[in-house]
Structures are given as C-alpha cells and as structure tokens.
Amino acid sequence: MNFGAVLCTVVGLGLLGFAVQESAVVRRLRRHGLRTWGVVVDNVRTRDNSGPQWIPVIAFTDRSGYRVEFSPRMHGSGMGLATGREVEVVYLPANPQTARVRMRRHVVGPLVFLVFGGVVFLGVGVLIALTS
C-alpha cells in the first residue's frame, strides 16, 4: 500500500476523531452549559503563512467568582471580535475552560472545519489508493 494513502487516511481519521470529540463538547454545552456575558479584553497578534492574524481574548466571571480568559477555537477572516465588545459565553460549570462564544460561527465553525478536513483527507487517501 502507498505511504501517501496511509498518511492521508490516518490524518482524515484523526480529524474526524477530533470532530467527534468537539461535537460531544458542543452537545454538553447545549445541555448543561451556563450562559454569561464576557468582554473581549484584548486581540493578540499572531503570524502564520498567510500573514498576521488577530485572535480575541475574552474574559468572563464564572459562577464561583473566578475570572476566566479564553480565546475562541476558530480563527481567521470574519471570526474577529472588537476589543471591548460584550459577547455571550457558554461554559461547563465543572470546567470553565471549555467556554465558547455563543455565536453559531464560533460554536459550530470548528466542528464543520474538522469534518470537512477529515472527509477531504479520507477522499484523497482513497483516490491515491485507487490510482496506485
């Protein structure tokens, strides 16, 4: 069997595994998550292959009174949030670090990205295996 086909298949299955894990977190957040309001306290600059990117840092207070800061899992064009903006946040009471911005693009976006990437890699793996 071709190494490329095996590699693409493993990466595709890994991405789909992460998608299953992310969907479980989203389901728990929908069923048991606590909602509160957070504030975008900063936008941190990072660099990748496409140039500089700004990643928002959101702070909120959990039900125990502790300040929690997190960054959304999904980054990129159209995903930014202005500093000072109030956003609705949902988190699990036992683990506030599972927090997500309660916007469709921030909750469902990572899941869609993982599933799409997994299917593409699996498709390429099958294509390589069939043409070898």
C-alpha positions as CSV (number, residue, x, y, z in Angstrom):
1,M,0.0,0.0,0.0
2,N,1.1,3.5,-0.8
3,F,2.6,5.6,2.1
4,G,0.6,8.7,0.9
5,A,-2.7,6.8,1.0
6,V,-2.0,5.6,4.6
7,L,-0.9,9.0,5.7
8,C,-4.0,10.8,4.3
9,T,-6.2,8.1,5.8
10,V,-4.7,8.5,9.2
11,V,-4.9,12.3,9.1
12,G,-8.5,12.1,7.9
13,L,-9.5,9.7,10.7
14,G,-7.7,11.8,13.2
15,L,-9.6,14.9,12.1
16,L,-12.9,13.0,12.2
17,G,-12.0,11.8,15.7
18,F,-11.4,15.4,16.9
19,A,-14.7,16.3,15.3
20,V,-16.5,13.7,17.3
21,Q,-14.8,15.0,20.5
22,E,-15.7,18.6,19.6
23,S,-19.4,17.6,18.9
24,A,-19.5,15.9,22.4
25,V,-18.3,19.2,24.0
26,V,-20.9,21.2,22.0
27,R,-23.7,18.8,23.0
28,R,-22.7,19.1,26.7
29,L,-22.5,22.9,26.4
30,R,-26.0,23.0,24.9
31,R,-27.5,20.7,27.6
32,H,-25.6,21.7,30.7
33,G,-23.7,24.9,29.9
34,L,-24.1,28.0,31.9
35,R,-24.6,31.3,30.0
36,T,-23.0,34.5,31.0
37,W,-21.6,37.6,29.4
38,G,-17.9,38.2,28.6
39,V,-15.9,41.1,27.3
40,V,-13.2,41.0,24.6
41,V,-10.3,42.3,26.6
42,D,-7.6,42.0,24.0
43,N,-6.7,41.0,20.5
44,V,-3.4,39.1,20.3
45,R,-1.4,39.3,17.2
46,T,0.0,36.1,15.7
47,R,1.6,35.2,12.5
48,D,1.0,32.3,10.1
49,N,1.8,31.5,6.5
50,S,-0.9,34.0,5.3
51,G,0.4,36.9,7.4
52,P,-0.6,38.5,10.7
53,Q,-3.8,37.4,12.4
54,W,-5.6,38.9,15.4
55,I,-7.0,36.4,18.0
56,P,-9.5,37.8,20.5
57,V,-9.1,37.2,24.2
58,I,-12.4,37.0,26.1
59,A,-12.8,37.4,29.9
60,F,-15.8,36.4,32.0
61,T,-16.5,35.6,35.6
62,D,-17.6,32.0,36.3
63,R,-20.3,31.1,38.9
64,S,-17.6,30.7,41.6
65,G,-16.5,34.3,41.0
66,Y,-13.2,33.5,39.3
67,R,-12.1,35.4,36.2
68,V,-11.6,33.1,33.2
69,E,-9.9,34.1,30.0
70,F,-10.0,32.2,26.8
71,S,-9.6,32.5,23.0
72,P,-12.1,31.1,20.5
73,R,-11.0,27.9,18.8
74,M,-11.9,29.2,15.4
75,H,-9.6,32.0,14.0
76,G,-9.4,33.7,10.6
77,S,-11.3,36.0,8.4
78,G,-14.7,37.0,9.7
79,M,-14.1,35.5,13.1
80,G,-12.6,38.5,14.8
81,L,-14.3,40.4,17.7
82,A,-13.6,44.0,18.5
83,T,-11.9,44.8,21.8
84,G,-14.5,46.0,24.4
85,R,-17.3,44.1,22.7
86,E,-19.7,42.2,25.0
87,V,-20.4,38.6,23.9
88,E,-22.5,35.8,25.3
89,V,-20.4,32.9,26.6
90,V,-21.4,29.4,27.4
91,Y,-19.3,27.1,29.6
92,L,-19.5,23.9,31.6
93,P,-19.8,24.6,35.4
94,A,-17.1,22.0,36.3
95,N,-14.7,23.2,33.6
96,P,-14.9,26.9,32.7
97,Q,-12.0,26.5,30.2
98,T,-14.5,24.7,27.9
99,A,-16.0,28.1,27.2
100,R,-17.2,29.1,23.8
101,V,-18.5,32.3,22.4
102,R,-22.2,31.7,21.9
103,M,-22.3,32.5,18.2
104,R,-23.0,29.9,15.6
105,R,-19.8,30.6,13.8
106,H,-17.7,30.1,16.9
107,V,-19.6,27.0,18.2
108,V,-20.3,25.1,15.0
109,G,-17.4,26.5,12.9
110,P,-14.7,24.3,14.3
111,L,-16.8,21.2,14.0
112,V,-17.6,21.9,10.3
113,F,-14.0,22.6,9.6
114,L,-12.8,19.4,11.2
115,V,-15.5,17.3,9.4
116,F,-14.7,18.9,6.1
117,G,-11.0,18.4,6.5
118,G,-11.4,14.8,7.6
119,V,-13.6,14.0,4.6
120,V,-11.1,15.7,2.2
121,F,-8.1,13.8,3.6
122,L,-10.0,10.5,3.5
123,G,-11.1,11.2,-0.1
124,V,-7.5,11.9,-1.1
125,G,-6.3,8.8,0.6
126,V,-8.9,6.6,-1.2
127,L,-8.0,8.4,-4.5
128,I,-4.3,7.7,-4.0
129,A,-5.0,4.0,-3.1
130,L,-7.2,3.5,-6.2
131,T,-4.8,5.1,-8.6
132,S,-1.7,3.3,-7.3
